[in-house]
Amino acid sequence: MIDIKQLSGGYEKTSVIKDVTLTIETGHFFALIGPNGSGKTTLVKLITGVLPIKKGTITIFEKSLHSYSALERARIIAVLSQEPQVEFDFHVEEIVMLGRYPHQKGLLKHISKKDRQIVDEVMKQTDVFQFRKQPFKSLSGGEKQRVLLAKALAQEPKILFLDEPTNHLDIKHTVRMLDHLKEYQRKHHLTIVAILHDLNTAALFADKIGLLNGGKLIETGELSLLQNENQLSDVYEVGIKTNFHPVIPKPQITVIPNQVKKENLGLEYELKQTDQSIHLTFNHPLRTISNGVLGEGLQWAKNFCNFHVKKEYNCSNPKEDIISWLRQAEISEYDTIGMMTAVNLKDMSILKETYEDVQIIAVITAGVGNAIDITDPSTVKQGYQIGTVNIMVFIDAHLTDGALVNAVQSVTEAKTKAFNDLQIKDAATCTIATGTSTDSTLIAATQKGDPTPYAGSGTVIGKGIGMSVYKAMIKAVQNYEKRRVQQL
């Protein structure tokens, strides 16, 4: 354990670090974060004994830092600095072997079988074993950084200090290095103290966080402190938005550039409609939430497509099919929401309305042949089926993520109301249907103006969505029924 109390220190007469009190538990990965000049590197140099303490105490494993000799300190502490500097032109293996120096005995520091075994192991862990006979100076910056990490691990330290360890690494080697360090940490109960500028990397790999600014410890604790947007924005002097990683329960940071302008772009679009597809293109990306075949979840998109397929369409890989169709049409799949329907696209209903200065566009294709009462307990068929009621709603407003979810709820309420008023029934139960078994919904917002956190039925936007979807839904179903009767 590292126990720091009321620590002040720095260079000559200047105390960069001011009255810092901090405890770092044994076996934790502790990340020091903060802007340039906040004192992160100075604090590490104070903890490792490189700089003198002017005030306060540092205790490591219940012993004062300065009660350790230089050799004792080297046996428990390893440091990987920010810049990979080595004065002599050693081979990689020789550089890594220097890490064994504190553990070697005798005046000549004999290299043992254990030393060679450990050096080989850490070179493999850091993916530099293939460079072992190459001169260190011949390597790239990232390769040098990994060699010096191998040297640090070869010390078999109890505490490892890292100053921007991923500074020269690409994405693959950043993740690989930190994955190896986490595994090494767990296996050897290693304490890691890392200076990290990338807050997302800190969130993914650290157990605890310490935020420094102006030489003072602003806050320390769990990763949840990275969710304090106001504090991070004040410290880093830039707009910050936090969300969660889509796969693991870790916060992730998004920076909002100062040059972002809230332009009055509106809902200007181009519509192209054929027997095979409906394609709406907007002149700027919209913030979206959908369960479309392509672009599901929260996204940004400029293109919105609804593709017609036959009722007997084989749905083995619908996403790949949509991507193929988009490429044939020379439409980027990376900024597109894609849906499918067996409904004749000529029966599409499109409605443009303005509710208290909020412009809303609803685009709906609707067939009710597979209408279903969701409360019916009978077993459902597994697997993907093509969409029947596909609803796209475009809103000229700024919706938060919560408001986007609210908007989906408003769409669902309006759709269900339309089903009820049209007396559309589940064929199996003869009860009023709540929708069809394959509905898709999209909400897309311009993000213009001040953010609104609500878009439910008790709001202007929610009411506007409800009325637009209801009217467009009635019309789309009527179009569908008219065509079905004509074909009988």
Legacy VTK file of the C-alpha trace (Angstrom):
# vtk DataFile Version 3.0
C-alpha trace
ASCII
DATASET POLYDATA
POINTS 488 float
0.000 0.000 0.000
1.122 3.552 -0.761
0.033 6.048 1.866
0.598 9.758 1.145
-0.244 12.431 3.698
-0.218 16.212 3.186
2.483 15.924 0.537
4.064 19.006 -1.016
7.127 19.142 -3.237
8.543 19.803 -6.651
11.515 21.580 -8.160
13.901 23.871 -6.286
11.791 26.450 -4.459
8.556 25.673 -6.305
6.049 23.250 -4.797
4.231 21.815 -7.790
2.378 19.316 -5.613
0.400 20.974 -2.855
-0.936 19.218 0.241
-1.886 15.930 -1.440
-3.285 13.130 0.721
-3.851 9.842 -1.056
-3.973 6.108 -0.386
-3.337 3.566 -3.154
-4.317 0.050 -2.149
-2.062 -2.919 -2.875
-3.003 -4.779 -6.046
-4.994 -1.897 -7.563
-4.548 -0.264 -10.958
-4.628 3.419 -10.023
-4.832 5.999 -12.826
-3.663 9.575 -12.356
-5.526 11.901 -14.708
-5.538 15.649 -15.235
-4.529 18.274 -17.816
-0.961 19.045 -18.828
0.901 20.788 -16.033
-1.395 19.478 -13.313
1.464 17.751 -11.479
0.988 14.089 -12.409
4.620 13.377 -13.355
5.901 15.421 -10.402
3.761 13.406 -7.998
5.163 10.147 -9.384
8.722 11.474 -9.037
8.011 12.369 -5.423
6.580 8.926 -4.676
9.558 7.180 -6.300
12.109 9.364 -4.494
13.420 11.167 -7.573
12.382 14.572 -6.186
12.703 15.738 -2.581
9.696 16.087 -0.296
9.219 19.555 1.134
6.328 18.667 3.385
4.332 15.575 4.318
5.075 11.858 4.307
5.113 8.907 1.915
4.788 5.392 3.305
5.198 2.280 1.156
4.231 -1.069 2.670
4.139 0.601 6.103
7.733 1.876 5.825
8.819 5.438 5.120
9.969 5.870 1.528
13.332 7.222 2.625
14.020 4.291 4.941
14.531 2.136 1.830
18.001 1.971 0.291
18.302 2.561 -3.453
18.685 -1.186 -4.062
15.710 -2.054 -1.853
13.630 0.504 -3.679
14.648 -0.992 -7.031
13.479 -4.410 -5.869
9.946 -3.250 -5.171
9.457 -0.294 -7.564
9.798 -0.162 -11.345
9.216 2.934 -13.469
8.355 3.226 -17.161
8.891 6.849 -18.119
7.189 8.715 -20.947
10.154 8.940 -23.320
12.040 5.742 -24.268
15.622 7.041 -23.812
18.604 4.679 -23.623
22.076 6.152 -23.982
23.928 2.992 -25.026
23.250 0.967 -28.145
22.348 -2.278 -26.416
20.445 -5.128 -27.975
16.846 -5.538 -26.851
17.614 -8.617 -24.734
20.387 -6.722 -22.945
18.049 -3.823 -22.200
15.427 -6.135 -20.708
18.094 -8.012 -18.719
18.965 -4.720 -16.967
15.682 -5.142 -15.154
17.120 -8.146 -13.330
19.998 -6.103 -11.864
18.425 -5.477 -8.417
17.946 -9.233 -7.930
21.419 -10.352 -9.050
24.086 -11.095 -6.454
27.810 -10.615 -6.270
30.061 -7.909 -7.648
29.858 -9.272 -11.197
26.052 -9.637 -11.061
25.919 -13.144 -12.510
22.986 -13.851 -14.861
21.142 -16.909 -13.612
18.900 -19.412 -15.359
15.947 -17.781 -13.573
16.990 -14.372 -14.923
16.978 -15.660 -18.500
13.651 -17.415 -17.983
11.985 -14.260 -16.646
13.469 -12.077 -19.402
12.221 -14.431 -22.124
8.778 -14.557 -20.513
8.297 -10.792 -20.259
9.617 -10.233 -23.800
6.955 -12.627 -25.072
4.271 -10.957 -22.951
5.124 -7.555 -24.398
5.501 -8.865 -27.961
9.187 -7.924 -28.353
10.749 -11.403 -28.207
11.280 -11.323 -31.983
13.453 -8.190 -31.569
15.676 -9.664 -28.846
18.886 -9.627 -30.960
18.201 -6.264 -32.622
19.777 -2.973 -31.503
17.392 -0.987 -29.323
17.975 2.190 -31.336
16.774 0.501 -34.532
13.251 0.089 -33.168
10.240 2.353 -33.609
8.946 4.467 -30.734
6.191 1.987 -29.921
8.556 -0.982 -30.039
10.990 0.811 -27.719
8.171 1.505 -25.277
7.263 -2.176 -25.164
10.914 -3.144 -24.610
11.156 -0.777 -21.657
7.937 -2.197 -20.254
9.493 -5.663 -20.517
12.530 -4.323 -18.630
10.253 -2.949 -15.893
8.375 -6.257 -15.563
11.669 -8.147 -15.474
12.339 -6.389 -12.148
9.402 -8.342 -10.693
8.289 -5.177 -8.928
5.554 -4.945 -6.350
4.697 -1.450 -7.606
4.870 -0.357 -11.244
4.747 3.326 -12.177
3.805 4.163 -15.765
4.042 7.642 -17.260
1.888 7.659 -20.397
2.743 4.023 -21.217
0.746 4.000 -24.458
2.182 7.249 -25.791
3.881 5.641 -28.815
1.580 2.665 -29.312
-1.071 1.956 -31.926
-4.519 0.714 -30.913
-3.639 -2.977 -31.092
-0.524 -2.691 -28.952
-2.203 -0.284 -26.523
-4.938 -2.806 -25.802
-2.533 -5.752 -25.813
-0.108 -4.034 -23.432
-2.787 -3.019 -20.960
-4.492 -6.415 -21.182
-1.159 -8.067 -20.314
-0.640 -5.616 -17.474
-4.094 -6.360 -16.049
-3.386 -10.088 -16.233
0.047 -9.584 -14.633
-1.545 -7.372 -11.981
-4.054 -10.050 -10.985
-1.529 -12.895 -11.102
1.185 -11.145 -9.081
-0.995 -8.805 -6.993
0.913 -5.950 -8.616
0.106 -2.345 -7.761
0.056 -0.152 -10.880
0.107 3.638 -10.808
-0.337 5.010 -14.326
-0.412 8.537 -15.670
-2.965 8.486 -18.470
-4.128 11.341 -20.685
-6.707 9.207 -22.470
-9.675 9.174 -20.106
-11.350 6.333 -21.998
-8.275 4.139 -21.578
-8.218 5.008 -17.885
-11.882 4.036 -17.579
-11.359 0.700 -19.325
-8.356 -0.490 -17.319
-8.117 1.364 -14.002
-9.652 0.234 -10.706
-9.473 3.673 -9.102
-8.930 7.222 -10.378
-7.195 10.300 -9.020
-7.931 13.676 -10.655
-5.183 16.292 -10.342
-5.338 19.957 -11.277
-2.959 22.739 -10.376
-0.929 20.387 -8.173
-3.940 19.552 -6.011
-5.891 16.319 -5.794
-9.399 17.360 -6.829
-11.024 13.988 -6.269
-10.111 10.340 -5.928
-12.222 7.220 -5.937
-14.212 4.904 -8.165
-14.547 5.173 -11.936
-17.872 6.905 -11.363
-16.009 10.207 -10.922
-15.577 10.106 -14.713
-19.334 10.639 -14.935
-19.063 14.073 -13.334
-19.298 16.031 -16.572
-19.254 19.476 -14.953
-16.117 18.760 -12.939
-14.238 17.278 -15.885
-15.312 20.167 -18.118
-14.045 22.677 -15.555
-10.719 20.894 -15.097
-10.008 20.251 -18.781
-11.662 23.491 -19.988
-13.566 21.749 -22.763
-17.093 20.433 -23.114
-17.396 16.809 -22.012
-20.204 14.280 -22.311
-20.113 10.862 -20.638
-21.849 7.689 -21.748
-21.288 4.003 -21.118
-19.304 1.525 -23.156
-21.707 -0.582 -25.263
-20.218 -3.928 -24.149
-18.775 -3.521 -20.644
-20.059 -1.439 -17.683
-17.429 1.306 -17.942
-17.922 5.044 -18.524
-16.598 6.548 -21.746
-15.856 10.178 -22.485
-16.817 12.246 -25.523
-15.255 15.674 -26.040
-17.442 18.424 -27.473
-15.295 20.787 -29.597
-15.747 24.496 -28.954
-16.311 25.125 -32.670
-19.525 23.113 -32.743
-22.273 25.421 -33.990
-25.994 24.951 -33.525
-27.053 25.813 -37.037
-30.667 26.104 -38.116
-30.386 23.230 -40.566
-33.990 22.053 -40.297
-35.482 18.981 -41.938
-34.422 19.500 -45.541
-34.322 16.200 -47.414
-34.525 14.531 -50.805
-36.900 11.618 -51.363
-36.275 8.902 -53.934
-38.949 6.226 -54.254
-39.038 3.157 -56.487
-40.818 -0.180 -56.332
-37.762 -1.555 -54.504
-36.935 1.182 -52.012
-37.789 4.407 -50.247
-34.683 6.551 -49.687
-34.663 9.814 -47.739
-31.400 11.768 -47.760
-30.852 14.693 -45.393
-28.209 17.336 -45.989
-26.720 16.796 -42.522
-26.585 13.873 -40.057
-29.450 13.342 -37.599
-29.225 11.748 -34.163
-31.141 8.479 -34.284
-32.527 5.638 -32.232
-33.993 2.647 -34.020
-34.436 -1.099 -34.196
-33.818 -1.105 -37.923
-32.049 -4.025 -39.554
-29.078 -1.727 -40.183
-28.073 1.065 -37.803
-29.862 -0.236 -34.732
-29.458 1.510 -31.385
-28.162 5.067 -31.033
-26.453 6.417 -34.141
-25.983 9.396 -36.437
-27.284 8.999 -39.990
-28.030 10.950 -43.168
-29.667 8.207 -45.218
-32.885 6.402 -44.318
-33.988 3.463 -46.454
-36.935 1.098 -46.452
-36.468 -1.835 -48.850
-39.256 -3.914 -50.339
-38.839 -7.697 -50.251
-41.159 -10.540 -51.143
-43.173 -12.226 -48.405
-41.204 -15.435 -48.954
-37.876 -13.587 -48.587
-35.168 -15.737 -46.979
-34.071 -13.796 -43.894
-30.860 -15.712 -43.198
-28.706 -12.563 -43.220
-30.876 -9.443 -43.700
-28.198 -6.972 -42.598
-25.734 -8.193 -45.231
-28.491 -8.027 -47.858
-29.232 -4.391 -47.031
-25.536 -3.519 -47.147
-25.292 -5.172 -50.563
-28.271 -3.203 -51.852
-26.850 0.048 -50.494
-23.516 -0.547 -52.193
-25.272 -1.247 -55.479
-27.034 2.107 -55.084
-23.726 3.772 -54.072
-25.083 4.695 -50.636
-22.736 4.491 -47.648
-23.811 1.852 -45.152
-22.003 3.703 -42.366
-24.452 6.617 -42.122
-27.630 4.767 -43.069
-30.602 3.309 -41.226
-32.063 0.407 -43.195
-35.423 -1.367 -42.828
-37.295 -4.056 -44.776
-40.965 -4.529 -45.564
-43.152 -6.800 -47.677
-45.691 -3.976 -48.041
-46.035 -2.361 -51.464
-44.011 0.847 -51.175
-46.589 2.786 -53.186
-48.792 2.552 -50.094
-46.341 4.641 -48.091
-47.829 7.502 -46.087
-45.763 10.635 -45.519
-46.973 13.486 -43.297
-45.306 16.830 -42.594
-46.663 18.806 -39.643
-45.573 21.651 -37.380
-46.633 21.680 -33.726
-45.855 24.874 -31.823
-42.864 25.628 -34.080
-41.562 22.034 -33.978
-41.453 20.469 -37.438
-42.156 16.725 -37.570
-42.159 14.343 -40.533
-43.658 10.845 -40.293
-42.970 8.246 -42.987
-44.859 4.950 -42.586
-45.405 1.724 -44.489
-47.987 -0.497 -42.824
-49.502 -3.885 -43.452
-51.649 -5.653 -40.883
-51.688 -9.205 -42.199
-49.624 -10.377 -39.208
-51.265 -8.122 -36.616
-50.807 -9.481 -33.129
-52.037 -8.894 -29.597
-48.841 -8.750 -27.565
-50.667 -9.977 -24.449
-51.576 -13.285 -26.149
-49.547 -15.991 -24.314
-49.249 -18.353 -27.300
-45.775 -19.329 -28.485
-44.149 -17.036 -31.046
-42.052 -18.097 -34.013
-38.327 -17.648 -33.461
-35.985 -15.976 -35.922
-35.964 -12.755 -37.907
-39.011 -11.761 -39.940
-39.373 -8.882 -42.370
-40.955 -5.678 -41.095
-44.621 -4.927 -41.584
-45.225 -1.588 -39.833
-42.124 0.512 -40.419
-42.282 3.975 -38.849
-39.752 6.736 -39.408
-40.194 9.994 -37.499
-37.974 13.032 -38.128
-38.017 15.885 -35.584
-36.483 19.343 -35.817
-35.403 19.502 -32.175
-32.584 18.567 -29.808
-33.475 15.345 -27.964
-31.357 13.849 -25.213
-30.910 10.072 -25.180
-33.733 9.845 -22.661
-35.987 11.949 -24.870
-35.237 9.674 -27.818
-36.499 6.738 -25.753
-39.538 8.833 -24.780
-40.166 9.493 -28.458
-40.182 5.757 -29.242
-42.745 5.349 -26.478
-44.898 8.114 -27.987
-44.725 6.429 -31.411
-45.807 3.111 -29.889
-48.757 4.689 -28.085
-49.924 6.407 -31.283
-49.556 3.219 -33.343
-51.539 1.209 -30.792
-54.250 3.894 -30.708
-54.519 3.698 -34.505
-54.833 -0.101 -34.373
-57.590 0.235 -31.802
-59.541 2.863 -33.720
-59.235 0.862 -36.944
-60.382 -2.263 -35.092
-57.421 -4.279 -36.336
-57.506 -7.661 -34.649
-55.174 -10.541 -33.913
-56.431 -13.322 -36.216
-55.644 -15.990 -33.624
-57.332 -14.375 -30.612
-59.844 -12.029 -32.279
-58.738 -9.378 -29.769
-57.588 -5.879 -30.721
-54.011 -6.032 -31.989
-51.287 -3.857 -30.451
-49.062 -3.924 -33.527
-47.588 -6.503 -35.850
-44.990 -9.110 -35.033
-42.252 -7.359 -37.015
-42.565 -3.606 -36.447
-39.582 -1.266 -36.842
-39.343 2.254 -35.433
-36.922 5.101 -36.061
-36.643 8.477 -34.349
-34.257 10.998 -35.932
-33.605 14.483 -34.517
-31.701 17.457 -35.929
-30.297 18.307 -32.465
-31.045 21.962 -33.110
-31.650 24.291 -30.186
-31.567 23.624 -26.467
-31.649 19.976 -25.339
-34.981 18.625 -24.161
-34.968 15.586 -21.857
-38.595 14.616 -22.521
-40.698 13.655 -25.542
-43.551 11.767 -23.906
-47.271 12.338 -24.192
-47.179 15.196 -21.683
-44.891 17.341 -23.887
-45.352 19.375 -27.060
-42.897 17.178 -28.950
-44.512 13.987 -27.663
-47.983 15.214 -28.635
-46.684 16.236 -32.042
-45.142 12.794 -32.551
-48.356 11.107 -31.434
-50.648 13.097 -33.721
-48.293 12.799 -36.714
-47.819 9.062 -36.325
-51.530 8.474 -35.706
-52.598 10.349 -38.855
-49.880 8.800 -41.024
-50.605 5.356 -39.609
-54.330 5.598 -40.437
-53.504 6.663 -43.978
-50.884 3.924 -44.494
-53.236 1.189 -43.291
-56.038 2.544 -45.477
-53.698 2.485 -48.477
-52.724 -1.094 -47.646
-56.337 -2.246 -47.198
-57.438 -0.569 -50.423
-54.755 -2.343 -52.419
-55.501 -5.671 -50.716
-59.209 -5.384 -51.630
-58.347 -4.499 -55.235
-56.199 -7.627 -55.512
-58.951 -9.952 -54.255
LINES 1 489
488 0 1 2 3 4 5 6 7 8 9 10 11 12 13 14 15 16 17 18 19 20 21 22 23 24 25 26 27 28 29 30 31 32 33 34 35 36 37 38 39 40 41 42 43 44 45 46 47 48 49 50 51 52 53 54 55 56 57 58 59 60 61 62 63 64 65 66 67 68 69 70 71 72 73 74 75 76 77 78 79 80 81 82 83 84 85 86 87 88 89 90 91 92 93 94 95 96 97 98 99 100 101 102 103 104 105 106 107 108 109 110 111 112 113 114 115 116 117 118 119 120 121 122 123 124 125 126 127 128 129 130 131 132 133 134 135 136 137 138 139 140 141 142 143 144 145 146 147 148 149 150 151 152 153 154 155 156 157 158 159 160 161 162 163 164 165 166 167 168 169 170 171 172 173 174 175 176 177 178 179 180 181 182 183 184 185 186 187 188 189 190 191 192 193 194 195 196 197 198 199 200 201 202 203 204 205 206 207 208 209 210 211 212 213 214 215 216 217 218 219 220 221 222 223 224 225 226 227 228 229 230 231 232 233 234 235 236 237 238 239 240 241 242 243 244 245 246 247 248 249 250 251 252 253 254 255 256 257 258 259 260 261 262 263 264 265 266 267 268 269 270 271 272 273 274 275 276 277 278 279 280 281 282 283 284 285 286 287 288 289 290 291 292 293 294 295 296 297 298 299 300 301 302 303 304 305 306 307 308 309 310 311 312 313 314 315 316 317 318 319 320 321 322 323 324 325 326 327 328 329 330 331 332 333 334 335 336 337 338 339 340 341 342 343 344 345 346 347 348 349 350 351 352 353 354 355 356 357 358 359 360 361 362 363 364 365 366 367 368 369 370 371 372 373 374 375 376 377 378 379 380 381 382 383 384 385 386 387 388 389 390 391 392 393 394 395 396 397 398 399 400 401 402 403 404 405 406 407 408 409 410 411 412 413 414 415 416 417 418 419 420 421 422 423 424 425 426 427 428 429 430 431 432 433 434 435 436 437 438 439 440 441 442 443 444 445 446 447 448 449 450 451 452 453 454 455 456 457 458 459 460 461 462 463 464 465 466 467 468 469 470 471 472 473 474 475 476 477 478 479 480 481 482 483 484 485 486 487
